[in-house]
């Protein structure tokens, strides 16, 4: 979905006064609403509950976006809807409703290129939403990519390539349904009554992405293999795939630099202790903690590390998926051993820098990040200095510039929550 195609679509300076700052849940809905406003299409949004014990989120009645004209007046009306009704209704659980539920804004689609155009939403099981932005075709001898756009609570907008370490999913629908979803078509009557299209009507497609439960019928490997088959319809050599995974892991680490620095800048401008929520609310809350802490990002970073480290084992389990069908077990074992060496080398040679408390640059390799795995289980607190948030060892020269630590009570709570990160079993809201 390219919003710039509609810049001033309804008249000169139509977009000049727009002020929108969507977070991760708001972004797909804001883009969809913008698209609907520009083209005069119907759009509505529902308020939804959080998931409970064995209970998926449920949604209430839809609130329609009023018919808006073009020009500055239409833009003012759109901004009021986007920053009012839309932001008031939308939260991440609304993307994780049960696949069969029809009182929803989104519905699951099949894993085909035709059903996953730009604008398709991806909801992960833990409260993060992305929107499909672009498909990059597979070049000869290389890898293609599905690119998703995401917003963060600190108002940054970023891009992620699809891989196991960034697009998290579970086939389990006990507490809702994650995965790729399309906006459910609606019509709005003259009296404002909203009529939604049923799942049965959507099964046939009819020019729209069809309703499908494909994403929930297999295991995780089946899900990721299916999407990888769309990005790379031709076999990819294991070495190429390993390089792509290392590059994606590097992107995750580099993106974290900005997030940590945003928290540091906030502390410089407003020096105070940011209250830390209790329990699972560290992942979903409001205010400065949501804006500047990184528990969700760090949880995904650890899963990304698992994905990179575990890739040789994945090749050993399913050699045919990597073009090694018909290869002898001894030859496959040689490829796997070479992959381990290649990954270790890639982690050692790829480097990035972050600013320490005194502003001096600190260089880290991806191997350093991997070696600090345990530290990243409790490195998300914005009340800690950057050195601690990047896992610097106590007493090391790197941590010597640290000027701030989280209160002891917060550190104790982080220790009690460490098990979620260590076992990669984050509680679902």
URWOCOR-V435635 format. One record per run of one state. SS is the DSSP state (H for helix, E for strand, - for the rest). FROM is the first residue (numbers start at 0). LEN is the number of residues. If there is no record, write none. Layout:
((SS	FROM	LEN) (SS	FROM	LEN))
//
This chain:
((-	0	2) (H	2	4) (-	6	17) (H	23	16) (-	39	4) (E	43	5) (-	48	3) (E	51	1) (-	52	2) (E	54	1) (-	55	3) (E	58	6) (-	64	6) (H	70	19) (-	89	2) (H	91	5) (-	96	9) (E	105	4) (-	109	11) (E	120	3) (-	123	5) (E	128	8) (-	136	8) (E	144	7) (-	151	5) (E	156	5) (-	161	17) (E	178	5) (-	183	2) (E	185	3) (-	188	5) (E	193	3) (-	196	2) (H	198	5) (-	203	7) (E	210	1) (-	211	2) (H	213	3) (-	216	3) (H	219	12) (-	231	6) (H	237	32) (-	269	9) (H	278	4) (-	282	5) (H	287	5) (-	292	2) (H	294	23) (-	317	1) (H	318	4) (-	322	6) (H	328	21) (-	349	1) (E	350	5) (-	355	5) (E	360	5) (H	365	6) (-	371	3) (H	374	4) (-	378	7) (H	385	4) (-	389	7) (H	396	5) (-	401	6) (H	407	16) (-	423	6))
//
